[in-house]
Amino acid sequence: MSGKAAQKMLEKMRASPNGWGQKDFETLLCGFGFEVGGTKHAIYMHPLFHELVISIPRHNDVKPVYARDAVKLIDELEEKMKELEKQKKRKQKMEAIKKDLKYYLKLPYTLRTELIIEEDKKQYWVAEYSELRGCKADGATEAEAVKNLQDLFDEYITTHLEKGYDIPEPAPLLEFGEDQTVQVVAPKTTIRIKWIKTETRKSKIPLAIRNRAKISVNTENEVPYIIEEPVQSFSR
């Protein structure tokens, strides 16, 4: 932030406020980024912090009080510069988080839902993203579980980003029919998926799933297809 000459002058002036002239103050203050103006007095102002101002008489026998004020001014400047740097880093961090969160929101994570029936016959739905360990939510219904998972997703990703932890990404999607996986792309809405009737099985009950998700088809003799019209949205 400052030159070696200015740093040395600061150390000397801090040690003793006596015996300094206007050239010494110029070396100190201009070395720390102050701009100077005025005629009978040298008025030093900082371009970033306009409240930091000091006036120094233009002669070679400047009173000690000005040296003490100049040292205090530099100390205040350094504190402000530190805080400015912290704010800059926080801003960069938040911008990075926003960018990365937006990026992860677009990835086609594998959404899985499961109906859990406990020994006491109580039942509920669980939804999770297969690639994101621990990213799991529950609900009384499948739709509620998926909605709760959406609420968790942002917090899950943001927490990982803040701590600098790696976030798994889904593998590239395969073509329709390959490995029995199908991609659903429906910005700000949800698409209904269902299975075509076959000779050996009846059609399954339509399943509403989250936008941007992909589903794995683990049935035999059935082919998934997408109904074009959107259904009730689970989007934010």
C-alpha positions in Angstrom: 0.0 0.0 0.0 2.9 2.4 0.7 6.5 2.7 -0.3 9.6 1.8 1.8 10.4 5.4 2.3 7.0 6.2 3.7 7.1 3.2 6.0 10.5 4.2 7.4 9.3 7.8 7.9 6.2 6.5 9.7 8.4 4.4 12.1 10.7 7.4 12.8 7.9 9.9 13.3 6.1 7.4 15.6 9.2 7.1 17.7 9.8 10.9 17.9 7.5 13.7 16.8 10.2 16.3 16.9 12.3 17.9 14.2 10.2 17.2 11.0 9.8 19.5 8.0 7.2 19.8 5.3 9.2 17.5 2.9 9.1 14.7 5.5 5.3 15.0 5.8 5.1 14.9 2.0 7.2 11.7 1.9 5.0 10.1 4.6 1.5 11.1 3.4 2.0 11.0 -0.3 3.6 7.6 0.1 0.4 6.4 1.7 -1.7 7.6 -1.1 -2.8 11.0 0.1 -3.2 13.9 -2.5 -1.9 17.3 -1.6 -3.3 20.8 -2.3 -3.3 24.3 -0.8 -0.8 27.2 -0.9 0.3 28.5 2.5 -0.6 25.1 4.0 -0.3 21.7 2.5 -3.7 20.1 2.8 -3.5 16.3 2.4 -6.7 14.4 1.5 -7.2 10.7 0.7 -9.0 9.8 -2.5 -10.8 6.8 -1.1 -11.6 8.2 2.4 -12.5 11.8 2.1 -12.9 12.2 5.9 -9.1 11.6 6.3 -7.7 15.1 6.0 -4.7 16.9 7.6 -3.2 20.3 7.1 0.5 20.8 7.5 2.3 24.3 7.6 4.7 24.7 4.6 7.9 25.3 6.5 10.8 23.3 7.9 10.0 23.6 11.6 6.7 21.8 11.9 5.4 21.5 15.5 5.3 18.0 17.1 1.5 18.0 17.3 1.3 17.7 13.5 3.6 14.6 13.5 1.4 13.0 16.2 -1.7 13.8 14.1 -0.1 12.4 11.0 0.8 9.1 12.7 -2.8 8.8 14.0 -4.1 9.5 10.5 -2.0 6.8 8.9 -3.1 4.3 11.6 -6.7 5.1 10.9 -6.1 4.8 7.1 -4.5 1.3 7.6 -7.6 0.2 9.6 -9.9 1.4 6.9 -7.9 -0.3 4.2 -8.1 -3.6 6.1 -11.8 -3.3 6.5 -12.1 -2.3 2.8 -10.2 -5.5 1.9 -12.4 -7.6 4.1 -15.5 -6.1 2.5 -14.1 -6.8 -1.0 -13.3 -10.4 -0.1 -16.8 -10.9 1.4 -18.4 -9.4 -1.8 -16.3 -11.7 -4.0 -17.2 -14.7 -1.9 -20.9 -13.9 -2.1 -20.7 -13.3 -5.8 -18.9 -16.7 -6.2 -21.6 -18.4 -4.1 -24.4 -16.9 -6.2 -22.7 -17.9 -9.4 -22.0 -21.4 -8.2 -25.4 -21.9 -6.7 -27.0 -20.9 -9.9 -24.7 -23.3 -11.7 -25.6 -26.2 -9.5 -29.3 -25.5 -9.7 -29.1 -26.2 -13.5 -27.5 -29.6 -13.1 -29.7 -32.7 -13.6 -29.3 -34.5 -10.3 -30.9 -37.9 -9.9 -34.1 -37.5 -7.9 -35.3 -40.6 -6.1 -38.4 -41.0 -4.0 -39.4 -43.8 -1.7 -42.4 -44.7 0.4 -41.2 -45.8 3.8 -43.5 -48.0 6.0 -42.3 -48.5 9.5 -43.0 -51.5 11.8 -45.8 -49.6 13.5 -47.4 -49.2 10.1 -46.7 -45.4 10.0 -45.7 -44.3 6.6 -44.1 -41.3 4.9 -42.2 -40.4 1.7 -38.4 -39.7 1.4 -36.9 -37.8 -1.4 -33.1 -37.5 -2.1 -30.6 -36.7 -4.8 -28.5 -39.8 -5.3 -25.2 -37.9 -6.1 -25.5 -35.7 -3.0 -24.9 -37.7 0.2 -27.0 -36.5 3.0 -29.3 -34.4 0.8 -32.5 -36.1 1.9 -35.9 -34.8 3.0 -39.2 -36.4 4.0 -42.9 -35.6 3.8 -46.3 -37.0 4.4 -46.8 -37.2 0.6 -44.3 -37.6 -2.3 -45.0 -34.1 -3.4 -44.3 -32.7 0.1 -41.0 -34.7 0.3 -39.9 -33.3 -3.0 -40.8 -29.8 -2.0 -38.8 -30.2 1.3 -35.9 -31.5 -0.7 -35.9 -28.4 -2.8 -35.8 -26.2 0.3 -32.8 -28.2 1.5 -31.0 -28.2 -1.8 -30.0 -24.5 -1.7 -28.8 -24.6 1.9 -26.9 -27.9 1.2 -25.0 -26.4 -1.8 -24.4 -23.0 -0.1 -23.0 -24.6 3.0 -20.6 -26.7 1.0 -19.5 -23.6 -1.0 -19.0 -21.5 2.2 -16.8 -24.2 3.7 -14.9 -24.8 0.4 -16.0 -28.5 0.3 -16.3 -30.4 -3.0 -19.8 -30.9 -4.5 -20.4 -34.0 -6.6 -21.9 -33.4 -10.0 -24.2 -35.8 -11.9 -22.8 -37.8 -14.8 -23.7 -36.6 -18.3 -27.2 -37.7 -19.3 -27.6 -40.6 -21.7 -29.9 -40.7 -24.7 -33.5 -41.6 -24.3 -33.8 -45.3 -23.8 -30.1 -45.9 -23.1 -29.6 -47.4 -19.7 -33.3 -46.7 -19.1 -32.8 -43.1 -18.1 -34.7 -40.1 -19.3 -34.1 -36.4 -18.7 -36.8 -34.0 -17.8 -36.2 -30.3 -18.6 -39.0 -28.0 -17.7 -38.0 -24.5 -16.5 -40.1 -23.2 -13.6 -42.6 -26.1 -13.9 -42.9 -29.8 -13.4 -43.5 -32.4 -16.1 -45.6 -35.5 -15.5 -44.0 -38.8 -16.4 -45.9 -42.0 -17.0 -45.3 -45.4 -18.6 -46.9 -46.9 -21.7 -49.0 -50.0 -21.4 -47.3 -53.2 -22.5 -48.4 -56.7 -23.1 -47.4 -57.9 -19.6 -47.9 -54.8 -17.4 -50.5 -52.1 -16.9 -49.5 -48.5 -17.0 -48.1 -47.1 -13.8 -49.7 -44.2 -11.9 -48.3 -40.9 -13.2 -45.4 -39.6 -11.1 -44.9 -35.9 -10.6 -41.2 -35.1 -10.3 -39.1 -32.0 -9.9 -37.9 -29.9 -12.8 -34.3 -30.4 -14.0 -34.3 -33.9 -12.4 -33.7 -37.2 -14.2 -35.4 -40.4 -13.2 -34.1 -44.0 -13.4 -36.5 -46.5 -14.8 -36.1 -49.8 -13.1 -39.0 -51.7 -14.6 -39.2 -54.2 -17.4 -41.3 -54.1 -20.5 -42.3 -50.5 -20.0 -41.2 -47.4 -21.9 -41.3 -43.9 -20.3 -42.6 -40.9 -22.2 -43.2 -37.3 -21.4 -46.6 -35.7 -21.5 -46.1 -32.2 -22.9 -48.5 -30.2 -20.7 -47.1 -29.1 -17.3 -48.8 -30.1 -14.0 -48.7 -28.6 -10.6 -45.3 -26.9 -10.1 -42.8 -27.7 -7.4 -40.6 -24.8 -8.5 -39.5 -22.1 -6.1 
